[in-house]
Amino acid sequence: MFIDSHCHLNYKGLVEQEREVLARARANGVQGMLNISTRESEWDAVIGLAEREPAVWASVGIHPHEADQHGDMTSAKLVEKARHPDVIGIGETGLDYFYNYSDREQQQACFRQHIVAARESGLPIIVHTRDAEEDTARIMREEMEQGAYSGVIHCFTASADFARIALDLGLYISLSGIVTFKNAKDLQEIAQTIPDDRLLIETDSPFLAPVPHRGRTCEPAFVSDTARFLAELKNIEIESVAAQTTSNFFRLFSKAA
């Protein structure tokens, strides 16, 4: 059994064929999916799908690209929405200095509100970071000193140093289809160093389809291809990757269990 720990089922390319996407995932051994929100206007739809479908869960959060549009977002608002039984994570949130679609200070303030919400709700935080390793690490460390929280660095593409920082803070690392790309040699080396009990897999669909599906709309069914690649990379059976990453998911997102 595989778990897609990060997908966007309400995005264009997937939402139009919701039933077919879910059926293909389940036929391919993907028995659980965490449907991620990126803006407040998505929360009800993401939660609604989780209410309708077994083993599809929801998160509530604001992507760093959307931080400027959510200047009034507070930890209290996140915690209140996270009380829903199908909401199992806070995010995605974090920092993105590659596009700078939102002011960096506003991104940081929004990120901190999410960490507070994770701490108060007891739910793990789902962290996006791109070209912002130093500030992401600094904020995570500062907030950890204020009180423990759990979480995952999703769609990991950062440095080995950042991976060590995240692991030292007790966070998990999730790998997407990017790890299967031919030009991802550095990421593949890092992937081999991630402790087995801290590893998750995801699609981030509809983006980043893994080999052999490059160029297609990504969907949760493809998480098995990433698992298969990791099994070959680590020279272990794919069943071991499936069992370990599924166990890790339920350990981190314990509300889903």
N, C-alpha and C positions, 0 to 999 in steps of 0.2 A: 504494500500500500504506500502511495506517495501522498504528500501534502504539498500543495502549492501555497507557500507561506506569504505570497504577495502578488495579487493580481487586481486588475481594474475592470471588473465585469460590466460596469455601467458605461464604459467608454465606447466611442464609435468604433465599429469593427467587430465588437462582441455583443453589445446590447441588442443589436438588431436580430441576432440569432441565439438568444439566450438559452433556449431549451437544447438546441443542437450542440452548443459549446459545452454545456454541462454534461450532456449525454456522451460526447466524445471523450471528455475528461474521465468520466467514470468508467467508460469502456477501456480506457488506457491505464486503469489502476490508480487514478487520482481520486481518492476518496474524501478529500477535504480541501477547501479553498478559503483563504482569508482575503476578502474583498475590501480593498483599501479606499478610503476617501481622501480627497485632497482639498476640498473646500466645503464650507458649511452647507451650501445649497445641495450638496450631494448626500448629506447624512441620511435623510429620510429614505431615499431610494436605495442606498447601500444597505441600510438596516431592513428595509422592506424585503429585499431579496433574501437576506438571511432568515427572515421570518418564514418565508415561503419554502425555502429549500433546506433539507437536512445537510449537515456538515458543510454549510457555507456560512462563514462568520463575517462580522463587520468590524471595521475600525472607525474611529472619529478623529479627524485631524485636519490641519491646514498645511499644505505643501509650502515650502519656502517661496516658490514663485507667486503664491497667493497672499503672502504676508501683508503687503500694502493694502489689500482689499479687506483685510480682517484686523484692522487696528484696534477693534474693541474685543478681540478674542481673549477670554480669560480662562484660567484653570478651572474656575467654578463652572463655567458653561460646558467645558469638556467633561468634567467629572459628572455633571448632571446627566448628560447624554450617555455617558459610559455606563450608567446604571442599568441600561437595557440588557436583558439576559444574553442577547446575541452579539453584543459589543465586547470584544476580547482584547483590544489593543488601542493605544493612543498614537495617532499619526496617520499618514506619514508627516513628519516634520523634519526640521533640520536647517541646513544652510546650503545655498547654491550660489557660488560666486562666479560660475562659468557664464551664465546668462544675465545675472543681476536684474531679473525682472522685478524684484522688490528691493527696497533700501536695505542695506546690510544691517544697520542697527535695528530696523524693524524685524528683520528675519531673526536676529539674535533674541530680541525680546519675546517674539512669538515662540521660538524654540524653548526658551526657559519656562514659559507658561505651560507648555506641553510636558516638560519634565516634572514640574510641580503636580500637574494632573496625574501623571503616571505614579508618582510617589503617593499621592492622596488616594487614588483609586486602587492601587495595588496591581494595575495592569501594566504590561510592558510597553515601552515606547519604541516606535518604529522610525529609525533615523535615516534620513537622506542626506548625504554630503557629497558635494562635487566642487573641486578646487577650493575647498574651505577646511582642510584638515586641521590646521593650527587652531582656528577659532572653535571648530566643532569639538576638538579634544579638550581645549581649555574650558569651555562651557560645561561639558560632561563631567570633567574633574571637579570644577567648582561646585556644581550642583550635587555631585555624589558626596561631597564634604558636608552638605546641608542635610543629607539623609539618603539612605540607599534607595535605589530604584533598579528595575531590570529593563532589558531592551535588546534590540537587534540592529546592527548596521545592515540595511537592506541593499541589495544589488551592489555588493561590495566591489569597488574598483580602485580603492585607495592604496596607499603604500604599505609595505611590510611593517614599518614603524607604527603607522596608525592602527594596523591590525593588532599589534602587541598592546597598544594603549587600550583599545576596546576590550580585548580579552582580559587585561589586567583589571579593568573596571567591572568585570563579570558579565560583559555583554556577549551576545551571540553574533555570528557572522553568517549572512545569507548570500549565496551565490546564484546568479541568474545565468541565462544563456550566453552571456558575454564570455564566460570561462571557456566555452567551446570554440571561440573564434580563433582563427589561425594567428592573428596578431596579438593574442592575449597571453604571451609566454610568461610575462612577469606575474600576471594574476594566477596563472596555472602553478607557478612555483609557490606563491603564497598559499594557494588552496591546499597544497600538500602539507603545509605546516599548521593548518587550523585543526585544533583538537577535535576528535570525532564527536565528542559530547557537546560541542559548541557550534556545530554546523547545521545550517538550514539550506533548503533549496527553494527557488521561486522562479516564476516566469516574468514578472512585471508586465504581463500581457495587458494590452495588445502590442507592446514594444519588445524589441530585442529577441526575436525568435532565434533559438539555438540552431546550430548545425544538426540536422540537414535541412532545416526549414528556413534558412536565410532568405529574406525578401518577401516572406509571407507574413500575414497578420499573426502575431503570436497568440497562443491560447493555452489554458491550463494543461491540456493534454500533453503539451510539449515538455512539461517539467520532467517527464521520464527520460527524455533525451539528455537533459543536463545531468540527471542522476547516472545514466549509463556512461556518459563521458567521465564523470568523477570516479566511477568504479574502475574504469580503464586506467585513469590517471594514477589512482592509488593502488592499482593492482589487487582489487578485492572484488567480491561478487556484488552485482547490482542489488541483490536482496539485502545485503548488509547496509548499503547506502540507504535503501528504502526504510529499513527497520530503524536505523540510527537517527536519520533525519526526522522521521515521524515521531519517535520517542522524544527527541529534542524539542520538537514543536509543542507537544503536549506538556512538556516540562516547563517551557517558557510561557506559553499561552495556556496556563493551567485552567482558566475559566472555560476553555473549550472542552476540557476533559470532563 
